[in-house]
Amino acid sequence: MIEYIGFVAASLTTLSFLPQTIQIIKTRDTKSISLVMYIMFVSGVALWLTYGMYKGDKPLIFANTITLILSSIILVFKLNEVFGKK
């Protein structure tokens, strides 16, 4: 039962990135997001994924794999905006 709760929580928090990712892909507008925050966030998510894999925690692995993909897409768009590659 507790793992089910973990998967539901992971799904909700992970899927919250989907609308923002879609919006940024469509508009290519990342001016209002912080580069430093996204670098820190993507790094933290990568570490959580590593931790989840080490512990064998399926909800952590599930959530952080998807979150890492979605937030990395946003980070790439932000880096392109900051460094002039459009």
C-alpha positions in Angstrom: 0.0 0.0 0.0 2.8 2.5 0.9 4.4 1.9 -2.5 1.1 2.7 -4.2 1.0 6.0 -2.3 4.5 6.6 -3.5 3.7 6.0 -7.1 0.6 8.3 -6.9 2.7 11.1 -5.3 5.5 10.5 -7.8 3.1 10.7 -10.7 1.4 13.9 -9.6 4.7 15.8 -8.9 6.3 14.4 -12.0 3.5 15.2 -14.3 3.3 18.7 -13.0 6.4 19.4 -15.2 4.6 18.3 -18.4 2.5 21.5 -19.1 5.6 23.7 -18.6 7.7 21.5 -20.8 5.1 21.5 -23.6 4.7 25.3 -23.2 8.5 25.9 -23.6 8.8 23.5 -26.6 5.9 25.4 -28.3 7.0 29.0 -27.5 10.7 28.5 -27.0 10.3 31.2 -24.3 12.5 30.6 -21.2 13.1 34.3 -20.2 11.1 34.0 -17.0 12.9 31.0 -15.6 16.1 31.0 -13.7 19.1 29.2 -15.3 20.8 28.6 -11.9 17.6 27.2 -10.4 17.2 24.7 -13.3 20.9 23.7 -13.2 20.5 23.0 -9.4 17.2 21.3 -9.9 18.3 19.0 -12.7 21.4 18.1 -10.7 19.3 17.4 -7.6 16.9 15.2 -9.6 19.9 13.3 -11.1 21.2 12.6 -7.5 17.7 11.5 -6.3 17.6 9.1 -9.2 21.0 7.8 -8.3 19.8 7.4 -4.7 16.6 5.7 -5.8 18.5 3.3 -8.0 20.9 2.5 -5.2 18.1 1.8 -2.7 15.9 0.0 -5.3 13.0 2.4 -4.6 10.7 2.0 -7.6 8.6 5.2 -7.0 11.8 7.3 -6.7 13.3 5.7 -9.8 10.0 6.2 -11.8 9.5 9.8 -10.7 13.0 11.0 -11.0 13.6 9.4 -14.4 10.6 11.2 -15.9 11.3 14.4 -14.0 15.0 14.3 -15.2 13.9 14.0 -18.8 11.3 16.8 -18.6 13.4 19.2 -16.6 16.5 18.5 -18.8 14.4 19.5 -21.9 13.6 22.8 -20.2 17.2 23.3 -19.2 18.4 22.7 -22.8 16.0 25.3 -24.0 17.1 27.7 -21.3 20.8 27.2 -22.1 20.1 27.8 -25.8 18.3 31.0 -24.9 21.1 32.2 -22.6 24.0 31.3 -25.0 22.3 32.4 -28.2 21.6 29.2 -30.0 18.0 29.4 -31.3 
